[in-house]
Amino acid sequence: MTRLPKPTKPRFFFKGFPEDVRFRAHTVPEALEIAKGTLYEAWFTALQLSPYLAQAIDSGDWPSPATQEAHETFGELRHTTFEQWWIERGHGLFAEQRAFGRVRVHTPAPGEQPDASVGAASISLEIPLDVSPATLKRQFDELLREHHPHYRDFDRWRASSAPVRMESRKLTSVSINLYLEVYRCWLAKGGFSGQEVRLYEIGEELRLDPKNTVLRSDPPRFASAKHLKMSLLVSDYLEKAKNLVAHATEGRFPCTDDHRWIQRRSRAARTPNAGATD
């Protein structure tokens, strides 16, 4: 059983947390409970499943300098749990090095120097309290449009002060965890070893698409068509997962762009028997 450290004064901020808790400081035990199921745990899982990383650790032959650097950063993950790793190392990798900046009323004294603790460029505001909040919000938005250099394209990860940063992608923890579950099942069936795996079996086992799960009453023609559709779905998820794991192994996450380690399969030869892959 994981032994949690005694609660201390909240002091850790994480840009990868949901917005309703992202701007609050947390103790390590609090942060652990929030981190479960997020992209932080997904990155841990991707590295834990990575056959490239496992082979490199065992052989000492690193496929790239980035892989060795990722291992040195994240540590040995094969024989630990996310809870243990987060407490011992993970929270320190992803915690912001300074608190989130807040809008505040400030009247500078004559000759006063800018506050170095802010850590970024800022503007000082005078907020009249005899104006409606709706009007103030509208005026504040106009000020941001005029003065904020990234008003429309702000990337919170680019602005992160954490030792390890994620990438800004339109990928949710729900979809990523699904891809990784497909990948985990494929590995368990011997996929990485080159053993033939029927992809539709993975889809049926994980119940990815009930409409295309074969029933005993289905005629052979219907069963074949369902197998094909399920295989195509699993193939798409698996390809994303392979790229995700490969990039994670080199310290990029989440990223499903084509990775040089992943062999591309031709999409032209799709037949009703295309239910297996190595």
N, C-alpha and C positions, 0 to 999 in steps of 0.2 A: 504493500500500500504506500502511495506517495505521501511523504511527510511534507506538509506545507509550512513555510516559514511563518513565524508569528506576525500578525498584522502590524504594520507600521503606518506612519503618516503617509497618505496617498501622495505619490510624486511621479508616477509614470504616465505619459501620454502616448497614444498610439493612433496614427493616421489611418490604420486599416480597420478600426473598430466602426460599428454602425454609428450613424450621425448623432443619435440620441445620447450616446455615451462617449463619443470621440473627444469631446472638448473638456472632459472631466479627468482629474488625476485619479490614479488607481494604485492600490497596493498590488504586490505580485499575485497573491491568491485571488483578488478580485479580477485582475487582468486575465488570469488563467481561465476562469469561468467564461469570460466574454470571448476569449480567443478561440475556444473550442468551436469547430465548424466554420471558422472564417478562413480567409485566404492564407493566414499564417499557418494554420494546421494543414491546409492543402499543400503548401510548399514543403512542409516537413514530410508529409506523406509521399509526395512526388520524389523527394530525395531518398526516402526509405525504400521505395519501390525500384529505384534506378539501378538496372543491371550494369550500366556503364560505371557507375560509382563503385558498386560492389566489386566488380572485376579490377578496377584500378586500385582499390584499397588492398585487395588480396595479392595482386601481382606487383604493385609498385610502379606499374606502367600507366602513366596518366595520358588520356587521349588528348588533353589540352591543358595549358597552364590554368585556364579558368576553372577547370574541374578540380584541380588540386587546391586552388584558392577557395573554392566553394566548400570543399571538405575541411580545410583548415578553419574556415569561418563557422560552419555549422556543427562540425565535430562528427563523431561516429554515431550514427542513428539506427543502426540495424538491431541493436539489442537494448533499446530503451523505449519509453513511451513518450507521447507528446507531453503529457503532464510533467514527467521528470525533466525532459529536455527544456521545456519552457521555464521552469523554475531555476534550473541550473545555468542555462545559457540563452535560450530563445528570447526571453523578455528584454535582455540587454541588447540584443541585436536590433530589435525593432522599436525600442523606446525612443521617443524624440529627446533630443539633448536639451531642449528648452520648452517651456510651456507655450501654449497657443497664445498669440497676441490677442488682446481684447481692446475694443473701443472704450476709451475712457476720457473723462473730462480732465483737461490739463491746462493750467494757466502758467506759462513759463515765467520765472522771475527774471529781472534784468540781468543780462550777461550769462544766463543759464545755458549750459552745454547740453546737447541731445543725450537722452538716456541710452547708454550703450547696451543695456540689458534687453532692449526691444529686439535687437538682432536683425533688423531689416529696415528698409526705408519706410517712413510713415508720414502722415500729415496730421496736424493738430486741428481740432474742430471746436467751434463755439456753437453750442446747441441752445437756441432760444426755447424756453419752456412755455412760452405763451402762444405756441403754434401747435396745431393738431398733430398727433403722432403719424397720421396718414400722410400729411404734408411733409413732415420731417423725413419719413421713409423715402418719399419720392425725391426729395432734395438730396438725400444721402446717396441714392442710386445714381443720380445725375453726377454727383461728385466722383463716385467710383468710375463711372463711364469715362470721365475726363482725366482722372489721375492714376487709376490702377493700370499698370502696364499689361496685365493679363486678364482684363475684365471678362472677355469672352472665352478664353482658352486656358484658364487657370488649371494647372496640374499640381494637385497636392503632393504627389510623390516627388516631383521635381523640387518642390520647396521643402521636402522633408529634411530633418537634421539627424535622422536615425542612422546608425552605422550601416545598416542594410536596408535598401529601398526596394519596393516593388515597382512594377511598371503600370502605367495608366492604360488599361485595356477594357473593352466592353465585355468582360467575362465575369460572371458571378460565381460565388463560392458553390452555389447549387449545381451549376453546369460543370464546373471544374471537378467537383467531387464525383459527379456522375461519370465523367470521362475516366477518372482515376479508378473508379470501381470496375469499369469495363476492362481497363488495363490490368488491374489486379487479377481479375478472373481469367483473362487471356494468359497471363504469366503462370497462373496455377495450372492451366491446361497444357503448359509446355511451349507456349508461343515463342518466347525468346530463344529457346533451344533449337528452334527450327521444326519442331513437331507440328504436324498438320492439326489445325484447330477449325472446327466448324463454327463459323461466326454466329449463325442463327441460334445455335445452342446457348451461346452466351446471352443473346438477346432474350431468349425464352427463360433462361435461368434467372436473369435480373428483371424480367417482366418489363422490358423497355417499351414494348408496343403490343398491348393485348389484342389489337385488331389483327395483327399478323403473327399471332401464336397459333400453331397448327393444332386443330382439334381432331379427335379420333374419327369424327364423322366427315372430315374434309376429304373429297376425292383427291387422287394423286395430283391432278392438274392444279387444284387450288393449293394443295400443300406445297407444291414446288414454287408457285408464285409467292406464297407467304414466306417461304424460306429465303427467296431472293430478296424480297423487300426488307426482311429482318436483317439479312446479311449486309445489305447496303447501309442500313442505319448503324449497325455495329461497326462496320468498316469506317464510317465517317467519324464516329466517336473515338475509335481506336487510333485513327491517324492523328486526331487532335491530341489524344493522350500521349502518344509517342513523342510528338513534338514538345508537348508540355514538359514531360519528364526529361527529355534531352536538354532543353533550354534551362530547366531548373538545375540540372547537373552542372551547368556552366554559370550558375549564379543569376539567371534571368527568370523572372516570374511575375505574373503569369504570361506566358507567350506561347501561342500555337502556330506561329509562322513556320514555314518549312525549315527543318534543320538538316544540316549536311549529313548527319549520321543516319537519317531515316531514308531508306530506299523507297522510291516512289513506285507505285503499281499503276499500270495502265488502266484507265477508266473506260477504254473502248470495248474491251472484251468482257462485257457483262452478260452472262448467260444464266439460266435457271440453276445451273450446277455451280455457280460461283459462290458457294457457301463456305469455302475453306480458304485459309490463308496460313502462310508461315510467318 
